Structure formats: structure tokens, C-alpha cells
Amino acid sequence: MDKKLIFHGRVWYFGEDVIDTDQILPGYAMTCEREQLKDYALAGSKIPDFAKKVQPGDIIVAGKNFGAGSSREQAPVALQSSGVGAVVAVSFARIFRRNAINIGLPVLYADLIGLVKSGDEITVDFNTGEITLPDGRTVAGQQPGESVRSILAAGGLIPKVRQQLQRKGGEAK
């Protein structure tokens, strides 16, 4: 079991479906430098001051099709750099999910709608796909495949490739 893939944090509950990339990172923030994206995380959502309130390791819980809309990689970057530790949703837009995994932002398929509220603390185990609720009950999410887990454990796709190159004696910069 990889301890790097177990997250405990405070819930930010976005129970509705289709939190799109314009809500996650509004278009006006796209001109910002990468280091500033965190300041605009979820600025277009029902919690526009999310970036000021989020704490490292917090976990977003959402409904269906989280990350729908444009394919901008900056949306998951904004969440990750703001301190979000993981996102748990009923489903994700495919390109958002892929972008999140590539940068090392853990995302897990699970239906927690009505089971948690903002402020609750939960534990998400990406090794097994299980989520432990505040009352101790567990909910089974979809366990990520070994490839996804290895990318997340490495901190993203680029660090994973660097590790592979170093093991093969290649040069990784």
C-alpha cells in the first residue's frame, strides 16, 4: 500500500453536476502566470472566494461531469496549486481527468452525493478506491488502475517518466 496515495482532508461539497472549466478557472484568468492560477481556483463557482479559504489537503466532492468544457490544463493546475489534495466526483470530463492525472492531481470516481457536506473530514485511499466517511463508514469508489496509481505516486506524468529514465540509466532533466 502506497501511503502517498492516501489523503485525509476537509470536504468542499459541490454536489451539483457539471462544474465546468469556466467555473474552475474563469477565462479571464487564462492570461495569468502559472504561479497565479491558484488565486482564481473556482472563482466562477458558487464559492467564488474558494481560493482564499482552501487549505492544503482539502478534498473537493462533486457530482457528474466535473471539469466539463474546455481542455485547458490550467483548470486542474489551479486546483492543485491552490492546495486541493484530491477531487472525488461521480464522473469527470475525460480530458479534465487526464490532465489532472498528468499533473499529479488525484481524482477518483465515487458517489458521495448526500453522504458528506462541506467541512466534513474524509479519507480517500487511492490504493483501494475506498473513502472513509466522518462516521467511519466506507464507500467504494472506482480503484484507479496501476498505471494511474504509479503516475500519481510519482507526482505526475513528467516525474514518472523521469523516474523510468533514471532506472534505465538515461538522462532525465
Backbone as a printed PyTorch tensor [residue, N CA C, xyz], in Angstrom:
tensor([[[  0.8480,  -1.1780,   0.0000],
         [  0.0000,   0.0000,   0.0000],
         [  0.8940,   1.2420,   0.0000]],

        [[  0.6260,   2.1550,  -0.9070],
         [  1.4070,   3.3740,  -1.0440],
         [  0.7790,   4.4750,  -0.1950]],

        [[  1.4780,   4.8680,   0.8760],
         [  0.9380,   5.8820,   1.7770],
         [  0.7940,   7.2350,   1.0980]],

        [[  1.5530,   7.4670,   0.0220],
         [  1.4300,   8.7230,  -0.7170],
         [  0.0660,   8.8390,  -1.3880]],

        [[ -0.6350,   7.7270,  -1.5140],
         [ -1.9170,   7.7260,  -2.2100],
         [ -3.1090,   7.6460,  -1.2550]],

        [[ -2.8800,   8.0100,  -0.0020],
         [ -3.9600,   8.0870,   0.9820],
         [ -4.0560,   9.5440,   1.4260]],

        [[ -5.2450,  10.1180,   1.2570],
         [ -5.4530,  11.5350,   1.5330],
         [ -6.5260,  11.7100,   2.5880]],

        [[ -6.2440,  12.5570,   3.5470],
         [ -7.2280,  12.9020,   4.5710],
         [ -7.3920,  14.4100,   4.5150]],

        [[ -8.6310,  14.8670,   4.4110],
         [ -8.8210,  16.3030,   4.3330],
         [-10.2520,  16.7290,   4.5370]],

        [[-10.3910,  18.0290,   4.5310],
         [-11.6930,  18.6790,   4.7070],
         [-12.4150,  18.7400,   3.3680]],

        [[-13.6990,  18.4760,   3.3930],
         [-14.5280,  18.4400,   2.1820],
         [-14.9980,  19.8400,   1.7900]],

        [[-14.9230,  20.0930,   0.4940],
         [-15.6150,  21.2060,  -0.1520],
         [-16.6650,  20.5370,  -1.0260]],

        [[-17.9220,  20.6760,  -0.6570],
         [-19.0040,  19.9450,  -1.3250],
         [-19.6090,  20.7680,  -2.4570]],

        [[-19.4260,  20.2690,  -3.6750],
         [-20.0510,  20.8210,  -4.8790],
         [-20.9520,  19.7070,  -5.4110]],

        [[-22.0980,  19.5270,  -4.8050],
         [-22.9490,  18.3900,  -5.1030],
         [-23.6070,  18.4110,  -6.4660]],

        [[-23.6620,  19.5760,  -7.0840],
         [-24.3540,  19.6360,  -8.3670],
         [-23.4970,  19.0250,  -9.4850]],

        [[-24.1660,  18.7300, -10.5840],
         [-23.4900,  18.1730, -11.7550],
         [-22.9030,  19.3000, -12.6030]],

        [[-21.9480,  18.9390, -13.4180],
         [-21.3270,  19.7990, -14.4260],
         [-20.7190,  21.0720, -13.8240]],

        [[-19.6810,  20.8840, -13.0490],
         [-18.8170,  22.0000, -12.6490],
         [-17.8140,  22.1030, -13.7840]],

        [[-17.9760,  23.1140, -14.6390],
         [-17.1450,  23.1660, -15.8500],
         [-15.8520,  23.9420, -15.6200]],

        [[-14.9880,  23.9010, -16.6360],
         [-13.6760,  24.5310, -16.5040],
         [-13.7720,  26.0470, -16.3890]],

        [[-14.8500,  26.6570, -16.8780],
         [-15.0300,  28.0990, -16.6880],
         [-15.3330,  28.4330, -15.2310]],

        [[-15.9560,  27.5130, -14.5140],
         [-16.1760,  27.7100, -13.0840],
         [-14.8900,  27.4180, -12.3060]],

        [[-14.1730,  26.3890, -12.7270],
         [-12.9380,  26.0040, -12.0500],
         [-11.8600,  27.0710, -12.2340]],

        [[-11.7330,  27.5800, -13.4450],
         [-10.7780,  28.6520, -13.7370],
         [-11.3770,  29.5250, -14.8330]],

        [[-11.9690,  30.6610, -14.4440],
         [-12.6180,  31.5300, -15.4300],
         [-11.6590,  31.9660, -16.5350]],

        [[-12.2290,  32.1960, -17.7100],
         [-11.4440,  32.5780, -18.8790],
         [-10.5560,  33.7870, -18.6620]],

        [[-11.0180,  34.7610, -17.8700],
         [-10.2120,  35.9620, -17.6560],
         [ -8.8940,  35.6520, -16.9380]],

        [[ -8.8270,  34.5230, -16.2360],
         [ -7.6070,  34.1660, -15.5080],
         [ -6.5840,  33.4690, -16.4070]],

        [[ -6.9740,  33.1540, -17.6170],
         [ -6.0850,  32.4110, -18.5100],
         [ -4.8430,  33.2080, -18.9100]],

        [[ -4.8580,  34.5090, -18.7520],
         [ -3.6980,  35.3190, -19.1110],
         [ -2.6920,  35.4230, -17.9680]],

        [[ -3.0450,  34.8830, -16.8070],
         [ -2.1610,  34.9450, -15.6430],
         [ -0.9790,  33.9910, -15.7900]],

        [[  0.0770,  34.3180, -15.0860],
         [  1.2230,  33.4110, -14.9900],
         [  0.7920,  32.1570, -14.2340]],

        [[  1.4390,  31.0450, -14.5020],
         [  1.0910,  29.7690, -13.8920],
         [  1.0300,  29.8520, -12.3620]],

        [[  1.9770,  30.5910, -11.7530],
         [  2.0150,  30.6920, -10.2920],
         [  0.8130,  31.4410,  -9.7240]],

        [[  0.1320,  32.2120, -10.5320],
         [ -1.0150,  32.9940, -10.0640],
         [ -2.3480,  32.2660, -10.2500]],

        [[ -2.3660,  31.1770, -10.9800],
         [ -3.6220,  30.4740, -11.2490],
         [ -4.3480,  30.0760,  -9.9670]],

        [[ -3.5900,  29.7360,  -8.9320],
         [ -4.1940,  29.3130,  -7.6610],
         [ -5.1300,  30.3730,  -7.0820]],

        [[ -4.8520,  31.6270,  -7.3780],
         [ -5.6640,  32.7200,  -6.8530],
         [ -7.0620,  32.7750,  -7.4710]],

        [[ -7.2640,  32.0530,  -8.5640],
         [ -8.5410,  32.0750,  -9.2850],
         [ -9.2640,  30.7240,  -9.2600]],

        [[ -8.7510,  29.7700,  -8.4860],
         [ -9.3740,  28.4480,  -8.4170],
         [-10.8320,  28.5720,  -7.9840]],

        [[-11.7170,  28.0560,  -8.7800],
         [-13.1650,  28.0200,  -8.5510],
         [-13.7920,  29.4010,  -8.3920]],

        [[-13.1360,  30.4280,  -8.9390],
         [-13.6610,  31.7970,  -8.8590],
         [-14.9870,  31.9500,  -9.5970]],

        [[-15.2770,  31.0780, -10.5540],
         [-16.5320,  31.1500, -11.2850],
         [-17.6120,  30.2460, -10.7250]],

        [[-17.3700,  29.6570,  -9.5660],
         [-18.3100,  28.6970,  -8.9780],
         [-19.2230,  29.3700,  -7.9450]],

        [[-20.0060,  28.5510,  -7.2800],
         [-20.8880,  29.0570,  -6.2200],
         [-20.1010,  29.4790,  -4.9780]],

        [[-18.7930,  29.1900,  -4.9640],
         [-17.9180,  29.6140,  -3.8680],
         [-16.7750,  30.4220,  -4.4930]],

        [[-17.0570,  31.6660,  -4.9150],
         [-16.0560,  32.4430,  -5.6410],
         [-14.8040,  32.7850,  -4.8310]],

        [[-14.8890,  32.7330,  -3.4970],
         [-13.7120,  33.0170,  -2.6750],
         [-13.0180,  31.7350,  -2.1990]],

        [[-13.2680,  30.6310,  -2.8960],
         [-12.6620,  29.3370,  -2.5820],
         [-11.1500,  29.4500,  -2.4130]],

        [[-10.4820,  30.1340,  -3.3420],
         [ -9.0170,  30.2140,  -3.3280],
         [ -8.4900,  30.8600,  -2.0550]],

        [[ -9.2720,  31.7140,  -1.4350],
         [ -8.8380,  32.3690,  -0.2010],
         [ -9.0820,  31.4920,   1.0270]],

        [[ -9.9670,  30.5220,   0.8940],
         [-10.3690,  29.7070,   2.0400],
         [ -9.8050,  28.2850,   2.0310]],

        [[ -9.4420,  27.7880,   0.8670],
         [ -8.9570,  26.4070,   0.7670],
         [ -7.6710,  26.2470,   1.5740]],

        [[ -7.5260,  25.0650,   2.1720],
         [ -6.3270,  24.7440,   2.9400],
         [ -5.6480,  23.5400,   2.2940]],

        [[ -4.3350,  23.4390,   2.4320],
         [ -3.6240,  22.3060,   1.8310],
         [ -4.2370,  20.9720,   2.2490]],

        [[ -4.4920,  20.1320,   1.2690],
         [ -5.0470,  18.8090,   1.5160],
         [ -6.5560,  18.7160,   1.4560]],

        [[ -7.2440,  19.8450,   1.3050],
         [ -8.6990,  19.8030,   1.2070],
         [ -9.1330,  18.9660,   0.0040]],

        [[-10.3280,  18.4080,   0.0940],
         [-10.8400,  17.4880,  -0.9250],
         [-12.1520,  18.0270,  -1.4840]],

        [[-12.2200,  18.1220,  -2.7980],
         [-13.4510,  18.5380,  -3.4670],
         [-14.3040,  17.3020,  -3.7240]],

        [[-15.5920,  17.3990,  -3.4120],
         [-16.5610,  16.3450,  -3.6960],
         [-17.6050,  16.9370,  -4.6300]],

        [[-17.8520,  16.2550,  -5.7480],
         [-18.7600,  16.7960,  -6.7590],
         [-19.6180,  15.7010,  -7.3810]],

        [[-20.5610,  16.1590,  -8.2090],
         [-21.4690,  15.2640,  -8.9100],
         [-20.8870,  14.7650, -10.2190]],

        [[-21.7420,  14.7220, -11.2300],
         [-21.3590,  14.1760, -12.5360],
         [-20.6450,  15.2190, -13.3980]],

        [[-19.7430,  14.7300, -14.2190],
         [-19.0900,  15.5120, -15.2800],
         [-18.2770,  16.7000, -14.7530]],

        [[-17.5510,  16.4770, -13.6710],
         [-16.6820,  17.5220, -13.1340],
         [-15.5840,  17.8220, -14.1470]],

        [[-15.3820,  19.1090, -14.4420],
         [-14.3330,  19.5130, -15.3780],
         [-14.7630,  19.5490, -16.8260]],

        [[-16.0690,  19.5540, -17.0770],
         [-16.5630,  19.6340, -18.4570],
         [-16.1500,  20.9740, -19.0610]],

        [[-16.2030,  21.0520, -20.3630],
         [-15.8900,  22.3100, -21.0390],
         [-14.5970,  22.2250, -21.8020]],

        [[-13.8060,  23.2660, -21.7020],
         [-12.5800,  23.3310, -22.4970],
         [-11.5460,  22.3340, -21.9840]],

        [[-10.5330,  22.1230, -22.7820],
         [ -9.4860,  21.1690, -22.4270],
         [ -8.3170,  21.8460, -21.7230]],

        [[ -8.5210,  23.0500, -21.2160],
         [ -7.4150,  23.7950, -20.6130],
         [ -6.8140,  23.0540, -19.4220]],

        [[ -5.5310,  22.7970, -19.5430],
         [ -4.8040,  22.1350, -18.4590],
         [ -4.7110,  23.0250, -17.2350]],

        [[ -4.8650,  24.3190, -17.4160],
         [ -4.7420,  25.2460, -16.3040],
         [ -5.8080,  25.0310, -15.2270]],

        [[ -6.9550,  24.4490, -15.5740],
         [ -8.0150,  24.2340, -14.5810],
         [ -7.5450,  23.2920, -13.4660]],

        [[ -7.0660,  22.0870, -13.7720],
         [ -6.5720,  21.2500, -12.6710],
         [ -5.3180,  21.8280, -12.0170]],

        [[ -4.5020,  22.5530, -12.7760],
         [ -3.3190,  23.1950, -12.1880],
         [ -3.7470,  24.2000, -11.1250]],

        [[ -4.7900,  24.9890, -11.4130],
         [ -5.2850,  25.9720, -10.4470],
         [ -5.7530,  25.2850,  -9.1680]],

        [[ -6.4590,  24.1690,  -9.2970],
         [ -6.9270,  23.4470,  -8.1120],
         [ -5.7560,  22.9080,  -7.3080]],

        [[ -4.8410,  22.2510,  -7.9950],
         [ -3.7030,  21.6570,  -7.3070],
         [ -2.8470,  22.7220,  -6.6240]],

        [[ -2.5520,  23.7990,  -7.3200],
         [ -1.6800,  24.8180,  -6.7460],
         [ -2.3710,  25.6110,  -5.6400]],

        [[ -3.7100,  25.5910,  -5.6040],
         [ -4.4250,  26.2620,  -4.5130],
         [ -4.3780,  25.4490,  -3.2220]],

        [[ -4.0040,  24.1800,  -3.3300],
         [ -3.9040,  23.3280,  -2.1530],
         [ -4.8070,  22.1150,  -2.1580]],

        [[ -5.6720,  21.9920,  -3.1530],
         [ -6.5790,  20.8420,  -3.2220],
         [ -5.7540,  19.5560,  -3.2590]],

        [[ -6.0780,  18.6280,  -2.3580],
         [ -5.3570,  17.3680,  -2.2790],
         [ -5.9040,  16.3110,  -3.2090]],

        [[ -7.2180,  16.3430,  -3.4660],
         [ -7.8580,  15.3490,  -4.3210],
         [ -9.2510,  15.8400,  -4.7000]],

        [[ -9.7800,  15.2440,  -5.7740],
         [-11.1440,  15.5180,  -6.2030],
         [-11.8570,  14.1770,  -6.3190]],

        [[-13.0230,  14.0780,  -5.6860],
         [-13.8590,  12.8860,  -5.7680],
         [-15.1540,  13.3240,  -6.4300]],

        [[-15.5230,  12.6490,  -7.5210],
         [-16.7470,  13.0110,  -8.2320],
         [-17.4160,  11.7620,  -8.7830]],

        [[-18.7130,  11.8870,  -9.0420],
         [-19.4540,  10.7820,  -9.6480],
         [-18.8370,  10.4520, -11.0000]],

        [[-18.5100,  11.4970, -11.7780],
         [-17.8130,  11.2950, -13.0520],
         [-17.0550,  12.5690, -13.4100]],

        [[-16.1150,  12.4300, -14.3190],
         [-15.2670,  13.5280, -14.7720],
         [-15.3310,  13.6470, -16.2800]],

        [[-15.1340,  14.8600, -16.7660],
         [-14.8880,  15.0210, -18.1970],
         [-13.5540,  14.3240, -18.4680]],

        [[-13.4870,  13.5630, -19.5450],
         [-12.2900,  12.7450, -19.7950],
         [-11.0110,  13.5560, -19.8710]],

        [[-11.0310,  14.6790, -20.5790],
         [ -9.8050,  15.4570, -20.7360],
         [ -9.3960,  16.0950, -19.4090]],

        [[-10.3510,  16.5180, -18.5890],
         [-10.0140,  17.0610, -17.2720],
         [ -9.3370,  15.9810, -16.4360]],

        [[ -9.9190,  14.7910, -16.4230],
         [ -9.3480,  13.6880, -15.6330],
         [ -7.9340,  13.3870, -16.0870]],

        [[ -7.7290,  13.3130, -17.3810],
         [ -6.3910,  13.0090, -17.9080],
         [ -5.4000,  14.1150, -17.5450]],

        [[ -5.8140,  15.3700, -17.7110],
         [ -4.9440,  16.4860, -17.3480],
         [ -4.6020,  16.4490, -15.8620]],

        [[ -5.5890,  16.1540, -15.0210],
         [ -5.3610,  16.0940, -13.5750],
         [ -4.3290,  15.0120, -13.2430]],

        [[ -4.5230,  13.8280, -13.7790],
         [ -3.5810,  12.7340, -13.5140],
         [ -2.1880,  13.1060, -14.0150]],

        [[ -2.1150,  13.6830, -15.1970],
         [ -0.8150,  14.0430, -15.7720],
         [ -0.0350,  15.0090, -14.8920]],

        [[ -0.7270,  15.9120, -14.1900],
         [ -0.0130,  16.8540, -13.3200],
         [  0.0990,  16.3390, -11.8850]],

        [[ -0.4920,  15.1650, -11.6150],
         [ -0.3900,  14.5680, -10.2860],
         [ -1.4930,  14.9770,  -9.3240]],

        [[ -2.6190,  15.4900,  -9.8510],
         [ -3.7720,  15.8160,  -9.0040],
         [ -4.6620,  14.5790,  -8.9300]],

        [[ -4.7700,  13.9460,  -7.7630],
         [ -5.5690,  12.7290,  -7.6410],
         [ -7.0670,  12.9790,  -7.8460]],

        [[ -7.6660,  12.1860,  -8.7110],
         [ -9.1040,  12.2450,  -8.9780],
         [ -9.6650,  10.8230,  -8.8730]],

        [[-10.8260,  10.7010,  -8.2410],
         [-11.4060,   9.3800,  -8.0010],
         [-12.8940,   9.3990,  -8.3060]],

        [[-13.3410,   8.3710,  -9.0300],
         [-14.7740,   8.1830,  -9.2820],
         [-15.4180,   7.5850,  -8.0410]],

        [[-16.3950,   8.3090,  -7.4740],
         [-17.1850,   7.7870,  -6.3530],
         [-18.3880,   8.7000,  -6.1730]],

        [[-19.4800,   8.1140,  -5.7320],
         [-20.7060,   8.8860,  -5.4960],
         [-20.8550,   9.1510,  -4.0030]],

        [[-20.4990,  10.3750,  -3.6120],
         [-20.6440,  10.7810,  -2.2130],
         [-21.7750,  11.7870,  -2.0360]],

        [[-22.5990,  11.9350,  -3.0810],
         [-23.6820,  12.9080,  -3.0310],
         [-24.6350,  12.5550,  -1.8760]],

        [[-24.8570,  13.5220,  -1.0140],
         [-25.7400,  13.3370,   0.1310],
         [-25.0930,  12.6180,   1.3070]],

        [[-23.8570,  12.1590,   1.1560],
         [-23.1860,  11.4370,   2.2400],
         [-22.2320,  12.3210,   3.0420]],

        [[-21.8200,  13.4360,   2.4360],
         [-20.9120,  14.3670,   3.1100],
         [-21.3990,  15.7920,   2.8840]],

        [[-20.8350,  16.6970,   3.6630],
         [-21.1270,  18.1230,   3.4800],
         [-19.8220,  18.8910,   3.6230]],

        [[-19.8300,  20.1200,   3.1790],
         [-18.6420,  20.9570,   3.3170],
         [-18.2330,  21.0150,   4.7820]],

        [[-16.9390,  20.8820,   5.0130],
         [-16.3960,  20.9170,   6.3640],
         [-16.1520,  19.5600,   6.9780]],

        [[-16.8370,  18.5100,   6.4730],
         [-16.5690,  17.1540,   6.9580],
         [-15.1330,  16.7820,   6.6290]],

        [[-14.5830,  15.8420,   7.3790],
         [-13.2690,  15.3110,   7.0630],
         [-13.4250,  13.8680,   6.6120]],

        [[-12.7810,  13.5510,   5.4900],
         [-12.8370,  12.2040,   4.9370],
         [-11.4250,  11.7390,   4.5980]],

        [[-11.2940,  10.4330,   4.4180],
         [-10.0330,   9.8460,   3.9790],
         [-10.2960,   9.1260,   2.6660]],

        [[ -9.4520,   9.4030,   1.6740],
         [ -9.5860,   8.7950,   0.3570],
         [ -8.3400,   7.9540,   0.1050]],

        [[ -8.5440,   6.6670,  -0.1110],
         [ -7.4370,   5.7420,  -0.3530],
         [ -7.4290,   5.3710,  -1.8340]],

        [[ -6.4770,   5.9180,  -2.5680],
         [ -6.3840,   5.6420,  -3.9950],
         [ -5.8150,   4.2520,  -4.2750]],

        [[ -5.2440,   3.5980,  -3.2760],
         [ -4.7730,   2.2240,  -3.4480],
         [ -5.9460,   1.2710,  -3.6340]],

        [[ -7.0230,   1.5250,  -2.8920],
         [ -8.1790,   0.6250,  -2.8960],
         [ -9.4270,   1.2460,  -3.5130]],

        [[ -9.4530,   2.5740,  -3.6110],
         [-10.6390,   3.2690,  -4.0830],
         [-11.6480,   3.5280,  -2.9780]],

        [[-11.3030,   3.2200,  -1.7390],
         [-12.2470,   3.4000,  -0.6310],
         [-12.1660,   4.7850,  -0.0170]],

        [[-13.3260,   5.2890,   0.3680],
         [-13.4330,   6.5710,   1.0520],
         [-14.0250,   6.3000,   2.4290]],

        [[-13.3570,   6.8050,   3.4620],
         [-13.8740,   6.6730,   4.8170],
         [-14.5830,   7.9620,   5.1820]],

        [[-15.8560,   7.8360,   5.5160],
         [-16.7120,   8.9730,   5.8540],
         [-16.4780,   9.3950,   7.3050]],

        [[-16.9850,  10.5750,   7.6910],
         [-16.7800,  11.0570,   9.0670],
         [-17.2960,  10.1030,  10.1380]],

        [[-18.3490,   9.3350,   9.8310],
         [-18.9080,   8.4190,  10.8250],
         [-18.2220,   7.0530,  10.8360]],

        [[-17.1570,   6.9020,  10.0180],
         [-16.4050,   5.6480,   9.9930],
         [-16.8420,   4.6750,   8.9090]],

        [[-18.0100,   4.9070,   8.3160],
         [-18.4380,   4.0380,   7.2130],
         [-17.5040,   4.2260,   6.0280]],

        [[-17.4380,   3.1940,   5.1830],
         [-16.6420,   3.3250,   3.9670],
         [-17.5360,   3.2170,   2.7440]],

        [[-17.1350,   3.9330,   1.7070],
         [-17.8280,   3.9170,   0.4240],
         [-16.8010,   3.4540,  -0.6070]],

        [[-17.2230,   2.5330,  -1.4650],
         [-16.3270,   2.0400,  -2.5020],
         [-16.3780,   2.9480,  -3.7180]],

        [[-15.2430,   3.5190,  -4.0590],
         [-15.0970,   4.2430,  -5.3090],
         [-14.4370,   3.3180,  -6.3160]],

        [[-14.1980,   3.8230,  -7.5020],
         [-13.5460,   3.0160,  -8.5260],
         [-12.0350,   3.0820,  -8.3170]],

        [[-11.4420,   1.9510,  -7.9910],
         [ -9.9970,   1.9070,  -7.7660],
         [ -9.2680,   2.2790,  -9.0550]],

        [[ -8.3770,   3.2620,  -8.9830],
         [ -7.6030,   3.6140, -10.1810],
         [ -6.7020,   2.4470, -10.5820]],

        [[ -6.4490,   2.3370, -11.8760],
         [ -5.5660,   1.2860, -12.3670],
         [ -4.1320,   1.4950, -11.9080]],

        [[ -3.3360,   0.4620, -12.0300],
         [ -1.9360,   0.5190, -11.5920],
         [ -1.1680,   1.6340, -12.2890]],

        [[ -1.4030,   1.8420, -13.5590],
         [ -0.7080,   2.8930, -14.2950],
         [ -1.0280,   4.2720, -13.7130]],

        [[ -2.3020,   4.5280, -13.4510],
         [ -2.7170,   5.8050, -12.8740],
         [ -2.1100,   5.9600, -11.4840]],

        [[ -2.1630,   4.9070, -10.6790],
         [ -1.6020,   4.9910,  -9.3280],
         [ -0.1060,   5.2740,  -9.3660]],

        [[  0.6060,   4.6760, -10.3060],
         [  2.0490,   4.9090, -10.3750],
         [  2.3590,   6.3350, -10.8230]],

        [[  1.5410,   6.8940, -11.7130],
         [  1.7250,   8.2950, -12.1290],
         [  1.4550,   9.2250, -10.9450]],

        [[  0.3670,   8.9820, -10.2190],
         [  0.0340,   9.8220,  -9.0630],
         [  1.0930,   9.7080,  -7.9680]],

        [[  1.5710,   8.4970,  -7.7070],
         [  2.5950,   8.2980,  -6.6770],
         [  3.8880,   9.0280,  -7.0200]],

        [[  4.1720,   9.1500,  -8.3170],
         [  5.3770,   9.8460,  -8.7650],
         [  5.2170,  11.3590,  -8.7330]],

        [[  3.9740,  11.8240,  -8.6400],
         [  3.7230,  13.2600,  -8.6460],
         [  3.3270,  13.8050, -10.0000]],

        [[  3.0250,  12.9230, -10.9360],
         [  2.5950,  13.3420, -12.2690],
         [  3.3150,  12.5580, -13.3450]],

        [[  2.9210,  12.7960, -14.5790],
         [  3.4770,  12.0400, -15.6990],
         [  4.9470,  12.3740, -15.9530]],

        [[  5.3050,  13.6360, -15.9170],
         [  6.7030,  14.0050, -16.1810],
         [  7.6330,  13.4180, -15.1130]],

        [[  7.3190,  13.5610, -13.8230],
         [  8.1790,  12.9030, -12.8280],
         [  8.2350,  11.3800, -13.0090]],

        [[  7.1220,  10.7690, -13.4210],
         [  7.0930,   9.3210, -13.6460],
         [  8.0520,   8.9360, -14.7720]],

        [[  8.0270,   9.6790, -15.8610],
         [  8.9230,   9.3930, -16.9900],
         [ 10.3790,   9.6000, -16.5680]],

        [[ 10.6340,  10.6530, -15.7940],
         [ 11.9980,  10.8900, -15.2950],
         [ 12.4900,   9.7040, -14.4730]],

        [[ 11.6230,   9.1780, -13.6050],
         [ 11.9920,   8.0030, -12.7990],
         [ 12.3300,   6.8170, -13.6870]],

        [[ 11.5030,   6.5990, -14.7020],
         [ 11.7450,   5.4800, -15.6060],
         [ 13.0710,   5.6400, -16.3450]],

        [[ 13.3570,   6.8380, -16.7930],
         [ 14.6170,   7.0870, -17.4940],
         [ 15.8170,   6.8830, -16.5760]],

        [[ 15.7000,   7.3400, -15.3450],
         [ 16.7960,   7.1710, -14.4010],
         [ 17.0540,   5.7060, -14.1050]],

        [[ 15.9780,   4.9090, -14.0100],
         [ 16.1410,   3.4670, -13.7690],
         [ 16.8170,   2.7830, -14.9400]],

        [[ 16.5910,   3.2980, -16.1310],
         [ 17.1880,   2.6940, -17.3240],
         [ 18.5800,   3.2800, -17.6210]],

        [[ 19.0180,   4.1840, -16.7380],
         [ 20.3450,   4.7600, -16.9190],
         [ 20.3560,   5.9340, -17.8740]],

        [[ 19.1860,   6.4130, -18.2330],
         [ 19.0900,   7.5620, -19.1340],
         [ 19.2460,   8.8500, -18.3740]],

        [[ 19.3020,   9.8970, -19.1110],
         [ 19.4400,  11.2160, -18.5040],
         [ 18.0750,  11.8740, -18.4180]],

        [[ 17.7070,  12.2760, -17.2290],
         [ 16.4220,  12.9390, -17.0200],
         [ 16.6700,  14.3190, -16.4700]],

        [[ 16.2380,  15.3170, -17.1920],
         [ 16.4460,  16.6960, -16.7380],
         [ 15.1470,  17.3370, -16.3680]]])
